[in-house]
């Protein structure tokens, strides 16, 4: 099984794609050709860990199926408390809304679906081929993913780049180990990611790291393992839901804009011919994806982002879709991703716009409607959804034909406790400070607190992490040359 970069270049093995992350041309790795399909009917009733292992093995056959079964089993055991039985993070909303399902992260260690990718990575890493160089993870990820990505004793040395002004600094500081070095950056996440991707494509940077004895893994949004984990989860969900119905139902998904890695996973599931329906992608206003999907032009950046926003106007995982709609033209995809920083530029042709909109519907939701929807969903189902999930549900509610005999799965990437101030406003009609809102919402709804969340304070940025004053490349050299990097 070979993989190619969305920005061109020679194919590599699946294991090399996982170990490299961002390609040597600055793109994301995707399969060169589709593997053999999986039969959903044959997986009905199968334990979800086996379904996920079969999915991973289709795309990464470098490791035998029995190894993938052990990786998935051990990963889910690491996510569960000693008294818990590992389970799929899936709930049926209630007996009356029997076609409506929710994937949620409420019971995961950091309240984020990113915990799944982290757990699989930690169990997979020791099994990957060893080289003469020490592994070095360079990660530029949204805050929730970085919190998930810390705290594992057996993981390699890491340098983690975090957007300043986040909400989970205290939690991250409590989890980070001595071999996990955090550097803050100010300004646009999108701009720093473009710098990060260019650095991954710079041969001299990798050569200098090799000379220091390191082999870099560039981990950003859209990493192959993240997309495959989302696809494996979606396939296990589809197999689990199929058991509940006598006749096969089309399964739609409603996904928040900032969790497009899940949409990438749905693309991988479709490659294996898993029968999926429409994907509804929701975003808050002002919209950034809708203009691109409707006109082929990137939107002007929002002058004032809402609190808790991941800070991205152009989700990295969209690169995977652009690669497909441009006929897998790596040079054009790279050009489009760079031009995305220029609002108003015509990026896509009419045919490409049409392809981009195939089986994907994008919609936006304003704040007041979002608050009403959070309250309505809670009143009808006893499940609390956060603002991002409410955006996705709003898109589905506005555009789906609910008379069709189809099921829908709403994807909640992060616990609503991470959006507690908005949820408290929706439930109680009043503002509250962050910690009080978390406690109020948890007590009212039963959404559990996890241990590291209790360490959050109003002054969330508790650690005195260095702020980048120059380039990412310079900061990496400075840290590796310092005594505190250690090995």
N, C-alpha and C positions, 0 to 999 in steps of 0.2 A: 504494500500500500504506500503510494508516494503522495507527497504534498507539494503544492506550488504556492508561491507568494502572490497576494493580490496586486503586487507592484512589479511582477515579473521576476525572472531569475530561474536558475536550474531547480529541478525537483529534489526533494530530500525525503528521507524516511520519516515515518510518523514519530518515532522516538526522538530523532533530531529536531523535528518541529516542536515537540514538547520542551526539549532541553534548551532550545534557542529562544522560543517565544516570538518576538518580533523578528522578521526575516532579515537577511543581509541586504535586502533592498528597501527595508523600512515598512514592509507590508505585513499582513496577517496570513497565516498558513491555512489553506483549504485543500480538500482532497483533489488530486489530479483527475481521478475518475471515481464514479460511485462504486461502493462495495456491493456485495450480494445483499438483496433485501432481507428484511425480517418479516415474518408472518405474525400479525397481531393476534390472530385467532389461536395460533399455537402457543402464545404466551399468556392467554387468559388463565387465571388461577395459579400462575407460576409465582413464587416468592419474588417480591420486587427487587431484591438484591440480585437475583439471577437474571432478571430482565435487564437491569442496568449493566451488569457484567457482560451480557451478550451484546449490548449496544456498544460498549467500549471496545470489545474485541473485534467487532466489525470494522471499526475505524483505526484501531491500533492493534493489528494482529501480531505485531512484533513480540508481544507477550502472550503466552497461552491463556486459554479461557479460564483454566483453573486458577491461574495467578490473578486474573481480573476478579474472579469470584471472591478470592481472599482479600484483595484490596478493598472492594466495595463493602464486604462484610465487616472488616476491621475499621473502615472509615465510619460506618454508621454506629458501630459499638463505641467508638471514641466520641461520638456526638451525644450519646445517651448517658444519663446518670446511671449509676450502678443498679438502681432499682427499676429502671425503665427498660422496656423491650424496644429495640430499634424499630422505628416505623416510618412509613412514607409520610412526608409533611403535607397531607391531603385531607380535606374535610368536606363532607356533603353539607350544604348549608342548613337544610332541615328536610323533614319528610314531605312538606308541601311543595318546596322548591327542589324537587328530586332530580332535576336536570342541571342544577347549579352547584358548582364545586369551587373550592378555594385552596390553592397552594399557599401555605403561609409558613413563616419562619419563627412563629411564637415560641417554640420549644427548642430552638437551636441555641448553641452556647453564646453567641453574640447577637442574636435576634436578626440574622441576615442569611439569605440563601447562599451568600458567599461562603458560609461555613461549610457547605457541601464540597465546594471546589477545594477549599483549604484542607479538609480532611482527606480527600482523595489524593491531593498532592503530597501530603505528609506521609501517607502509606505507600505511595508510588515511588517517591524519591529514592529510598534505599535500594529499590529494585532496578533502577536505571543503570546502564553501563557506566563503569568508572573510567575516568581518564587520568592523565598525568597532572591535570590542573584541578585546583580546588573550586568547587561550585560557588558562584557568587550571584545572588538574585538581586537584580535592580528592578524595583517595582514602582510604577507610577500609576496609582489607582484611586478611585473615589474613596472617601473616608471609611465608609462601612466595610469595603473590601479590605482595606489596610488593617482595620481592627481585627477582622477575621483572620488575617494572614499572619498575625503575631502569636507568640507564646508557645511555640512547639520546639521542644528541646533538641530534637534530632534533625531539624531543618538546617539547610546551609546558611552561611553568612548572608545577611541581607542589608541592603541600603534602600530605605523606603522614602519616597518623595510624597509629601502631603501638602495639599492646599491649605494655606494659613486661614485662620478664622473659622475652623470647623467646630462642630458641637460635641465631639467625642474625645477631646484631647486627654481628659482625665482618665477615661477608660483605656485609651491607647497607652498612656504612660504606665498604667498599672499592669498591662499585659506584656509590654515589650521586654524582651530578654537582652542580655548584654551584647549578644551577637546580632541584634537587630537595631540598626542605626537609622534614625529618622531625621530628615532634613525638610524644612518648610520652604514653600515657595509662595510668592504673592502674585496676584494677577490671574490671568486666564488659564484654566485647566487645559483648554483646547490648544493654546499656544505652547504650553509646556509639553503637551503630548507630541505635538509636531516636532519640537526640539528633540524629544526622547526618541522618536522614530528615526529622525535623521542621524542621531548618534548611533543607534543600532546598525545603521547602514554604513557607518564610517569604518573602513577596514583598519585604519591606524589605531582607533580606539580599542578594538578587540586585540590587536597585536600588542599594545602596551599593557593591557590586562593580562594577556598570556605571559608576557615577560615577567610580570609580577607573580605569576603562578596561579592565575585565576581564569576560569572559564565562565563568561557571563550568560545569564538567563534574563532576558528582557521581558518582564511580566507587566503587561498593561491590559486595559479592557479589550476583550476579544481574543485573549490567549486561547489557543486550541483546547486546552484542558477545561477552561471555563465554558466554552461553547459546547463541548462534548458532554460535560456534566449536566448542563441544561437540557440537552437533547436526550440523555439517558433518563433524566428525571421525567421529562415530558412523555417519553415512551412508557415508562413504568406507570405513570398516571393514566395514560390511555388504556393500558392493559388492565389496570385495576378497575377503571370505570366501565370497561366493556363487560366485565363479569356481572354488573348490576342490571344489564338490559338483555332481554331475549333477542332483540334484533339489533343489528349494528347501527349505531348512531354516529353522525358526524360530530366531532369534538372541536368546538371553537375555543380560542384563547383570547383573553383580554390582558394586555401587558403594558406596564408603564413605560414611558419613553426612555427613562434612565436605566431600564433593565433590558436593553436590546440584546444582551448576550442570551437571554432566554429566547428571543425571536431567532437568533442565530441557531440556537439549539433546535428550534422547530424546523428550521431549514434542513438540518442534518437528519432529523427524524423523517422528514418528507423524502430525503434521498433514499432512505431505507424502505420507502413506500408504506410508512405508517399512515393510515387514513386520517388526516387532519382536515379541519375546515378553515374558516377565515380567522385571521389574526387581527384583533382590534388593538391599536396602539393609542394610548391616551397621554396627553400632555396638558400642563397648565397654561394659562394665558400670561404673557403673550406667547403665541405659538412659534416654535422654531422648525419643527418638522413639516407641518402642514404646508407652508409655502413651497418647500422643496418638492413635496409629493404632488402638489397641484400645478406648480409653474416651472419646476426645474431650477429655481433660483434659491440660494440660501438666504435666510432671513437676516435682518439687522439684529445684532446682539441686543438682548434686553438691557436697558439702562439700569434697571433696578430689579435684581433677582429676588425671589421670595426667600425667606429664611429657611435654611435647611436644604436649599437646592444643591444638587451635585455640582453645579457650576458649568455644565457643558451645554453648548448650543448645537453642536454637531457631534452626536454620539459616535464614538470610534467604531462600534460594531456596524454602523451603517456602511462602512467600507466593504464589508462582505457582500451586501446587497448591490452596491455600485459595481463591484467586480462582475457580478452575474449579469446585470442589466446592460453593461457595456460589452458583452460578449467575451468576458474574461480577458480583456485587454489590460494588461498590467500597467503599461505606460499611461494609458488614459485614466485608469483608476487613481494612480499616484498623482496625476495632474489635478483631477477633480478634488482629491482630499486636500491638496495644498490650496486650491482656489476657494475652498469652502470658507476661508477666512475673509473673503471679499464679498460682502452682501450685495445682492442685486445682480451678480454675474449669472449669465445663462449657462448652467452646467450641463443640462440634459436636453436631448432632443425629444420631440413628441413621442417617438416610438419608445425611447428609454423611460419617459414618464409613465407611459402605459404599462410597461413591464414592471416598473417599480410598484405600481398600484395593484398588481395582480395578487389576489388573496390577502392583501393588507389594506386595512382601513385606518386612517389617522384622524383623530379628532381632538379638540381642546375643550377645556372646562374652566369656567371662572370660579373664583374663590367662594362666593356665596352659594352657588349651586353645589359646589363640592361639600360645603358644610352640611347642607340639607341632605345630600346623598349619604354621607357618613352616618348621620342620624337615622335615616330611613333604613339603611342596610342593617344597622344594629338593632333597631326596633323589630324588624321582620325576621332576623336570623340569630340574634344574640352574638354574632361575630362582628368584631370591630375591624374596620379597614382604615388605612392611613390615607393621606391626601393623594399620593401617587396612584394607589390602587383605585381610589374614587375617580381619578381622571380616566383610568382605563375602563372602569365600569360605565362611566358616563358616555364614553365613545361607543361602547357596545350597545348601551341602552338607546342611543340616538340612531344608530345605523343598522343594528341587527334586525332581522325579521324574526321576532320572537314567536311567531306562529309556526315556524318550521319545527320539525321534530328533531331538534339537535340539542346536544348538551354543550355547556360552556364552562370553562375553567378560568377563574379569575386568579391572576398571579400577584401575590403580595410579597415583594422582594424583601421587605424589612418589617420588623415588628412595629405595630402602631405606637408603641412606647417611644420609638425614636422620632415620632411626629406628635408627641403628646400634647404640645401646646395647641396645635390645630384640633386634635381630637377632643381635648378638653373644651375648647370653644364650641365644637359641634354638639357635644353631649350636655354641657352645663350652661352654655350661653354666656360664658365669661372668660376673660383672660386669666392666666395664672403663670407664675414663674416656672421655670423648667422642671425643677425637682418636685415641686408640689403638684404640677400637672402630671408628671409620671406616676406619682403615688396615687393621686385621685383616679386617674384612668385605670391603673392596674386594679385598684380596689373595686371600682365600679364594674369592670368588665371581666375580671379574672385573668386577663393577659399576664403571664408570669414575668416577674423580674428575674434577670439572670445575675450571677454574682458580680461580674465586673460593672454592670450598670449601676449598682449601688455606690460605686466610687465616683460617679459623676457629681460635680458641684456646679454652682453658678459660674465659677471661674474655671471653665472646662479645660483651658490650656494650661495645665499644671506643670508640664515639663518645659525646661528651658532649652528647646531644640534650636540648633543653628538655622538661620534663615539664609537662603541662597542669595548672594549678592552678585554672583556671576553665573556661569553656565553650569549645567548638570555635570558635564565632563570635568570641569575644574573641581567641583565638590567631591566627585568620586576619587580623583587623584589625591586630594587633600586628606580625605578620610583614610584611604589605604596607606598613605605615607605616615599617618600619625600612629602613635603607640597604642591608642585605645581601640584600633580596629581589631587587633588580635586575630588568631586563627586557632 
